[in-house]
């Protein structure tokens, strides 16, 4: 959805593409949220580049390990045991 806000993008467009979630301060549970909204995949943004610059290959491996743990926590909190189980029913509507 690069270049369009959520308000102006066509409904359902995110279902056909990968979604991005960027920003160092955002909780990585956002990846589970994007999957629940129908994304077929989620891009990592710049997080891998920062990890690579800071610690090289070990930094990227550590970042991926943290991402996996945070996704597992989000899945556990929603009762999902497999990524394929993440769906709209996992979201809390306000």
N, C-alpha and C positions, 0 to 999 in steps of 0.2 A: 504494500500500500504506500510505497514511497511517493511522496509528493501530494498525497491526499489525506485529509483528516478522516477520522471515522465517520463523521457526519456527512461528508460529500462522496465517499466511496459507495459504489453500488452494493446493495445487500447481497451476501453470498459470495462476493468476489474472493474473500479470504479462504473460502473452501477449496478453491482451485489452485492456490499458490501457497508458498511457504510464507509464514509470518515472521516478522523481526521483532525483537524485544531488546532494546539497547538502553544503556544508561547504567553507570556504575553503581548508583544508589538504589536501583530497583531490586526488589526481592526476586529471586530466580523462580519463585512460584509462578511468575508470569509465563514461563514456558508451559507449565501445566495448563494455565488459563487459555493460552493460545491454542493448545491441542484440544481443549474442551470446546472451544469455539469453532472447531472444525479444520484447523490447519493440518496439513499432511506432514509438515515438518516445521522446525523452528530454527532460525539462524542465530548464531551466537553474537553477532555484532563485533565490537572491538575487544571484547574481554580476552580472547585468545591472543591478540596482538600485545596487550598490556602484559599478560602473563609471560609471553615469549620474550619481550623486552626486559622484563624483570629477572627472570630465572631460566630463560632458555627452554629447552625441551622439558625439563623437570617442572618448570612453571606451568606449561600448558597441560602436562599430565595432572598436576595438582588442581588446576582450574577445572578440568574435566571431571576429576574425582569429586570435587565440591559440588559441581553441577549435578552429578548423578545422585549424590546424597540428598541434596535439596529437592530434587524431583521425587526421590523415594519418600521423603517426608510428606511432600504435598500429596502424593498418591496414597500414603497411609492415612492421612487425615481425611481423605475423601472415600476411603474404603476400596480403592483400586489396587489390584495386585499385578496388573499388566498394563502397559501403555495403551494397548488397544481398548481397554475399559474406560479410558478417560473420555468423557462426553459431556454434553450440556447439563446433564443431571448432577454433575459435580460442582456446578457453579451456584453461588448464593446470589440471588437477585435482590437488589435494594429497591 
